[in-house]
Amino acid sequence: MNLLFQSTRRRLALWYTSVTAVLLLLFAIGVYCYVRTTLVDRIDDTLKHVVEVVDRSLVIQPLAETKGRYGVNVDASFNQNVNGLEDDHIDLEWFNPQQELLWSTFEQPIDYPFHFHRSGETVYLSRDRIVRQIVQKVELEHRVLGYLRVSHPWFEVTKPIEQLTRDLIIGISLMILSVGGIGWFLSGIAIEPIQVSYSSLKQFTADASHELRNPIATIQTNVQMALAYPEAEPQLQKRQLQIIERLTQKLGRLVNDLLFLARADSGIVQQEWQPVPLDALLIDVIEEQRIAATQKDLFLSLHIVEPELEGKDFKEEDIFTIQGDWDRLSRLFTNLIANAIEHTDNPTKSEDASVEIELEIIKSITKTIRVRETSPQYELQVTVKDNGDGIPESALPYIFDRFYRGDPSRTSQREINTPTGAGLGLAIVKAIVESHQGQISVESTLGEGTTFKILFPHSKEE
């Protein structure tokens, strides 16, 4: 199964990395296009500015051979602009109205067809020679005097773009590698609770199967014996039916407990919330358990501590009242008291074996932020104490786990977490306490006994 989780982890990390790589690639393409467009626009703006400057500095004079016609004095118009343009790597070409080249700053005229293009055109003269050009028509009184072509080398775009491309490739590669490592780490964190949950579920299923297997096998054995010996004595048949009845009741309790815990885990337990007086509830539970305590010659007692409250904090009938579900709370204390009775039967003790239940209201001081002052907050504490065998210290962290049993040598005669006998009693206790926003703790010493303490928030109306 580890291979399955490792495979899932690899897939998660791969998905993290792939999605990030796609996003980074889209980001890089966007940056590349933006920078390239910005550089091209800057060159076009430069070319347009040069066209405007040259156009204003053109020397136009009448043609001697033609009356009323004008022409451009090429030498006077362009020679004065050459020095300034060389520093900017800009070249000029002047064409007559018939698109014949008359003047150029190129050492060797470029062999490229004449295209009238005012917004900018990229011209590939050769593999290593690319220029950006603008062609401007020069007119006077609606007559074409000539064409001005301005060229700018493309390397001012290619060099920054190449550098940007290298930087993006290196940066994105490093980021993808980093994301791959981080994705592997995060997928491990994400899958760890799933793995723990799966292991718990696997263990839970194995334990539940074990608990169901033995009663079912016993029932099947008794049924087969009854079928094999139909003429058996009535007393034997009655005993077999009693065994089957007892085991079916145990299976019913086990199934109900499993269903309760499954619903508690999924948060779909339907609880009927109402004011519950814990003193009355504990009296009912103790009366139900008194027969079991008497059969084991145990002293079962309830002590309700009279509160010392300041002023009129509570109505007398509401002192020991909480908001909760009567049936669930009754089951909680039934499990705890039955568990205490089950494990309190040591005849070698000098004092009488006993199970004591104590109910009291306690006050804790908490700060109320809204009014910036301290106000009393009350809780109800129920203590279930026995002087039985006790629980080993090493077992205390696990007693609320499902299907957990204590010392196997002792559970061979009796099983922990009664009444189900399947190791679910205390797990149900904890689930009910937590569903009522309470807390449960346990203290135990081998040979001296065990004490459970349950705290519930008080339902006082402010």
Protein Blocks (a to p, Z undefined) as FASTA:
>chain_A
ZZmmmmmmmmmmmmmmmmmmmmmmmmmmmmmmmmmmmmmmmmmmmmmmmmmmmmmmpccd
ddfklghiacddfklmmmmmmmmmmmnopacddddfkopafbdfbfbdcdddddddfkbp
addfblmlccddddddddeehiafbdcdddddfklmmmmmmmmmmmmmmmmmmmmmmmmm
mmmmmmmmmmmmmmmmmmmmmmmmmmmmmmmmmmmmmmmmmmmmmmmmmmbcfklmmmmm
mmmmmmmmmmmmmmmmmmmmmmmmnopaccddddddfklmmmmmmmmmmmmmmmnopacd
ddddddddehjlbcfklmmgccddfklmmmmmmmmmmmmmmmgccfkbmbdcdddddddd
dddddddfklopacdddddddddddfbebpafklmmmmmpghiacdfklmmmpcghiako
nopmmmmmmmmmmmnopacdddddehiaccdddddddfbdZZ
